[in-house]
Amino acid sequence: MAINDTEGRPILRFGVLGLGQAAAQALPALAAHPNIRITAAADVRQVALDKFAQEYGGQTHRSVEELCASADVDVVHIATPTTCTSNTRSLPSRTASTSCSRSRWRCHSKTATA
């Protein structure tokens, strides 16, 4: 379910796939945007998930399937190396309203390595 801010503007709830260097660079800018909420992340490293939960207070997941299945995620930002996401080109979006594109911004529902 989409949410709105106090003035009725839509807020996108972002999930982040991968919590390495790319995420470390992108998360502060995303979090600072008034119409974005960082609500979840997925990574294979528990220490990275713990740090994310402490800093952003979002849900943590061990797989991309869990991340994309979350009702609190509208968009997934892929912050993994290109070699980890190249096999996800043809994966479908979770819902018709989920934002998808080929490059860094994409939501999918099948396996990718975080």
MIKOL-495516 format. One record per residue: residue in three letters; z, x, y of N, C-alpha, C, O, CB in turn. Coordinates in steps of 0.1 Angstrom, whole numbers, padded with zeros to 4 digits, always signed. Glycine has a CB too. Layout:
// residues N
ALAZXYZXYZXYZXYZXY...
***
This chain:
// residues 114
MET+0000+0008-0012+0000+0000+0000+0000+0009+0012+0008+0018+0014+0012-0010+0000ALA-0009+0006+0021-0010+0014+0034+0001+0011+0043+0007+0000+0042-0024+0011+0041ILE+0005+0020+0051+0016+0018+0061+0011+0021+0075+0000+0027+0077+0028+0027+0057ASN+0018+0015+0085+0014+0017+0099+0026+0023+0106+0037+0021+0102+0009+0004+0105ASP+0022+0030+0117+0033+0034+0126+0038+0023+0135+0034+0012+0133+0028+0046+0135THR+0047+0026+0144+0054+0015+0152+0044+0009+0161+0047-0002+0166+0065+0021+0160GLU+0032+0015+0164+0022+0009+0172+0011+0003+0164+0000-0001+0170+0017+0019+0182GLY+0012+0002+0151+0002-0005+0143-0009+0004+0138-0018-0001+0132-0004-0016+0150ARG-0009+0017+0141-0019+0026+0137-0016+0030+0122-0005+0032+0118-0020+0039+0146PRO-0027+0031+0114-0025+0035+0100-0020+0049+0098-0023+0058+0106-0038+0033+0092ILE-0011+0051+0089-0006+0064+0085-0011+0067+0071-0010+0060+0062+0010+0064+0085LEU-0018+0079+0070-0023+0084+0057-0011+0092+0050-0005+0100+0056-0035+0093+0059ARG-0009+0088+0038+0001+0095+0030-0006+0105+0021-0013+0102+0012+0009+0085+0021PHE-0003+0118+0024-0010+0129+0018-0002+0134+0006+0010+0136+0007-0012+0140+0028GLY-0009+0137-0005-0004+0145-0016-0011+0158-0015-0023+0159-0011-0006+0138-0030VAL-0005+0169-0020-0010+0182-0019-0011+0188-0033-0001+0188-0040-0002+0192-0010LEU-0023+0192-0038-0025+0198-0051-0025+0213-0049-0034+0218-0044-0038+0193-0058GLY-0015+0219-0054-0013+0234-0053-0005+0237-0041-0007+0232-0030-0027+0240-0052LEU+0005+0246-0043+0015+0249-0032+0015+0264-0029+0025+0270-0027+0029+0244-0036GLY+0003+0270-0030+0002+0285-0027-0001+0287-0013+0003+0280-0004-0009+0291-0036GLN-0009+0298-0011-0012+0302+0003-0020+0292+0011-0017+0290+0023-0020+0315+0002ALA-0029+0286+0005-0037+0276+0013-0028+0264+0017-0030+0260+0029-0049+0270+0004ALA-0019+0260+0009-0010+0249+0013-0001+0254+0023+0002+0246+0033-0002+0244+0000ALA+0004+0266+0022+0013+0271+0032+0007+0271+0046+0014+0270+0056+0018+0285+0028GLN-0006+0273+0047-0013+0273+0059-0016+0259+0064-0015+0256+0076-0026+0281+0058ALA-0019+0250+0055-0023+0236+0059-0011+0227+0061-0012+0218+0070-0032+0231+0048LEU+0000+0228+0054+0011+0218+0054+0017+0217+0068+0019+0206+0073+0021+0222+0045PRO+0020+0228+0076+0026+0226+0089+0017+0217+0098+0022+0209+0106+0029+0239+0095ALA+0004+0220+0098-0005+0212+0107-0006+0198+0102-0006+0189+0111-0019+0219+0107LEU-0007+0196+0089-0007+0182+0085+0005+0174+0088+0005+0163+0093-0010+0182+0069ALA+0017+0181+0086+0030+0174+0089+0031+0171+0104+0039+0162+0107+0041+0183+0084ALA+0025+0179+0112+0027+0177+0127+0018+0166+0132+0020+0161+0143+0023+0190+0134HIS+0008+0161+0124-0001+0151+0129+0007+0137+0129+0014+0134+0119-0013+0150+0120PRO+0006+0130+0139+0014+0117+0140+0010+0107+0130+0018+0098+0128+0013+0112+0154ASN-0002+0107+0125-0006+0097+0116-0008+0102+0101-0016+0096+0093-0019+0091+0120ILE-0001+0112+0098-0001+0118+0085+0014+0119+0080+0022+0124+0088-0008+0131+0084ARG+0017+0116+0068+0030+0118+0061+0027+0126+0049+0018+0122+0041+0037+0105+0058ILE+0034+0137+0047+0033+0145+0034+0042+0138+0025+0055+0139+0026+0036+0160+0036THR+0037+0131+0014+0046+0124+0006+0047+0129-0008+0057+0125-0016+0040+0110+0005ALA+0039+0138-0012+0040+0143-0026+0032+0156-0028+0024+0160-0019+0034+0133-0036ALA+0035+0164-0038+0028+0176-0042+0028+0178-0057+0037+0173-0064+0034+0188-0035ALA+0018+0185-0062+0017+0189-0076+0015+0204-0076+0007+0209-0069+0006+0181-0083ASP+0022+0210-0086+0020+0225-0088+0025+0227-0102+0033+0220-0107+0027+0233-0077VAL+0021+0238-0108+0027+0242-0121+0039+0250-0120+0046+0253-0130+0016+0250-0129ARG+0042+0255-0108+0054+0264-0106+0066+0255-0100+0065+0250-0089+0051+0275-0096GLN+0076+0255-0108+0088+0247-0104+0094+0252-0091+0099+0244-0083+0098+0247-0115VAL+0095+0265-0089+0101+0270-0077+0093+0266-0065+0099+0263-0054+0101+0286-0077ALA+0080+0264-0066+0072+0259-0054+0074+0245-0052+0075+0240-0040+0057+0262-0057LEU+0076+0237-0063+0079+0223-0061+0093+0221-0055+0095+0212-0047+0078+0216-0075ASP+0102+0229-0059+0116+0228-0053+0116+0231-0038+0122+0224-0031+0125+0237-0061LYS+0108+0241-0035+0107+0245-0020+0101+0234-0012+0105+0230-0001+0100+0258-0019PHE+0090+0228-0018+0083+0217-0011+0093+0205-0009+0094+0199+0001+0071+0212-0020ALA+0100+0201-0020+0109+0190-0019+0120+0192-0008+0124+0183-0001+0116+0188-0033GLN+0125+0205-0007+0135+0208+0003+0129+0207+0017+0136+0202+0026+0140+0222+0000GLU+0117+0213+0019+0111+0213+0032+0105+0200+0037+0106+0197+0048+0100+0224+0032TYR+0099+0193+0027+0091+0181+0031+0097+0168+0026+0093+0157+0030+0077+0182+0027GLY+0106+0169+0016+0113+0157+0011+0104+0148+0003+0107+0136+0001+0119+0149+0022GLY+0093+0153-0002+0083+0144-0009+0085+0145-0024+0093+0153-0029+0069+0148-0006GLN+0078+0136-0031+0078+0136-0046+0072+0149-0051+0063+0155-0044+0070+0124-0051THR+0076+0153-0063+0070+0165-0069+0065+0161-0083+0071+0153-0090+0080+0177-0070HIS+0053+0167-0086+0047+0164-0099+0042+0177-0105+0039+0187-0098+0035+0154-0097ARG+0041+0177-0118+0036+0188-0126+0021+0187-0129+0016+0197-0135+0044+0190-0138SER+0015+0176-0126+0001+0175-0129-0007+0167-0118-0001+0160-0111-0001+0168-0143VAL-0020+0169-0118-0028+0162-0108-0029+0147-0112-0030+0139-0103-0042+0168-0108GLU-0028+0144-0125-0028+0130-0129-0016+0123-0123-0017+0111-0118-0028+0129-0144GLU-0004+0129-0124+0008+0123-0118+0007+0121-0103+0010+0111-0098+0021+0131-0122LEU+0002+0131-0097+0000+0131-0082-0009+0119-0078-0005+0111-0069-0005+0144-0077CYS-0021+0118-0084-0030+0108-0080-0026+0094-0085-0030+0084-0079-0044+0111-0087ALA-0017+0093-0095-0012+0080-0099-0001+0075-0090+0003+0063-0090-0006+0081-0113SER+0005+0083-0081+0016+0079-0072+0011+0068-0063+0001+0070-0056+0021+0091-0065ALA+0019+0058-0062+0016+0047-0052+0019+0051-0038+0015+0044-0029+0025+0035-0056ASP+0025+0063-0036+0028+0068-0023+0018+0078-0018+0021+0085-0008+0042+0074-0023VAL+0007+0079-0024-0004+0089-0020-0017+0082-0018-0022+0074-0026-0006+0100-0031ASP-0022+0083-0005-0035+0078-0002-0046+0088-0003-0057+0085-0007-0034+0072+0013VAL-0043+0101+0000-0053+0111+0000-0047+0124-0006-0035+0126-0004-0057+0115+0015VAL-0055+0131-0013-0050+0144-0019-0057+0155-0013-0070+0156-0012-0052+0144-0035HIS-0050+0165-0008-0055+0177-0002-0055+0187-0013-0044+0191-0018-0047+0182+0011ILE-0067+0192-0017-0067+0202-0028-0066+0216-0021-0074+0220-0013-0081+0201-0036ALA-0055+0223-0025-0052+0236-0019-0051+0246-0031-0042+0254-0031-0038+0235-0011THR-0060+0245-0040-0061+0255-0051-0073+0263-0050-0083+0259-0042-0061+0247-0065PRO-0074+0274-0056-0086+0282-0056-0098+0274-0061-0097+0266-0069-0085+0295-0064THR-0110+0277-0056-0122+0270-0059-0124+0270-0074-0130+0260-0080-0134+0276-0052THR-0121+0281-0081-0123+0281-0095-0114+0271-0103-0118+0268-0114-0120+0295-0100CYS-0104+0267-0097-0095+0257-0103-0100+0243-0101-0096+0234-0109-0081+0258-0098THR-0108+0240-0091-0113+0227-0088-0127+0224-0091-0132+0213-0089-0110+0223-0074SER-0135+0234-0095-0149+0233-0097-0153+0223-0108-0163+0217-0107-0156+0246-0100ASN-0144+0221-0117-0147+0211-0128-0143+0197-0125-0143+0188-0133-0139+0216-0141THR-0139+0194-0112-0135+0181-0109-0146+0174-0100-0143+0163-0095-0122+0181-0101ARG-0157+0179-0099-0168+0173-0090-0171+0158-0094-0173+0150-0084-0180+0181-0091SER-0171+0155-0106-0176+0142-0110-0164+0132-0113-0166+0121-0117-0185+0142-0122LEU-0152+0136-0110-0141+0128-0113-0140+0116-0103-0142+0118-0091-0128+0136-0113PRO-0137+0104-0108-0136+0092-0099-0123+0092-0091-0113+0099-0094-0137+0080-0108SER-0124+0085-0080-0112+0083-0072-0103+0073-0079-0107+0065-0087-0116+0078-0057ARG-0090+0074-0075-0080+0065-0081-0083+0051-0077-0081+0042-0086-0066+0069-0077THR-0086+0048-0065-0089+0034-0060-0100+0035-0051-0104+0045-0046-0076+0028-0054ALA-0106+0023-0048-0117+0022-0039-0113+0027-0025-0122+0031-0017-0123+0008-0039SER-0101+0025-0021-0096+0029-0008-0092+0043-0006-0088+0047+0005-0085+0020-0004THR-0092+0051-0017-0088+0065-0017-0100+0073-0011-0111+0071-0014-0085+0070-0031SER-0096+0082-0002-0106+0090+0005-0110+0102-0004-0102+0108-0010-0101+0096+0018CYS-0123+0103-0006-0129+0114-0014-0140+0121-0008-0148+0115-0001-0133+0108-0028SER-0141+0134-0010-0153+0142-0005-0153+0154-0014-0144+0157-0021-0152+0145+0010ARG-0164+0161-0012-0167+0173-0021-0158+0185-0018-0155+0192-0028-0181+0176-0021SER-0155+0188-0006-0149+0201-0004-0134+0201-0006-0130+0199-0017-0153+0205+0010ARG-0126+0204+0004-0112+0205+0003-0105+0192+0002-0094+0191-0004-0106+0213+0014TRP-0111+0181+0007-0105+0168+0007-0110+0160-0004-0122+0156-0004-0106+0161+0021ARG-0102+0157-0014-0107+0149-0025-0096+0144-0033-0085+0150-0035-0116+0158-0033CYS-0097+0132-0038-0087+0127-0048-0094+0124-0061-0106+0120-0061-0081+0114-0042HIS-0088+0127-0072-0094+0125-0085-0083+0122-0095-0071+0122-0091-0102+0137-0089SER-0087+0118-0106-0077+0113-0116-0077+0120-0129-0071+0115-0139-0078+0098-0118LYS-0084+0131-0130-0084+0138-0143-0079+0152-0141-0075+0156-0130-0099+0139-0149THR-0079+0160-0152-0072+0173-0152-0079+0183-0143-0091+0185-0143-0072+0178-0166ALA-0070+0191-0136-0074+0202-0128-0062+0211-0128-0051+0206-0129-0079+0199-0113THR-0064+0224-0128-0053+0233-0128-0047+0235-0114-0055+0238-0105-0057+0247-0134ALA-0034+0233-0113-0028+0234-0100-0026+0249-0097-0020+0252-0086-0015+0226-0099
***
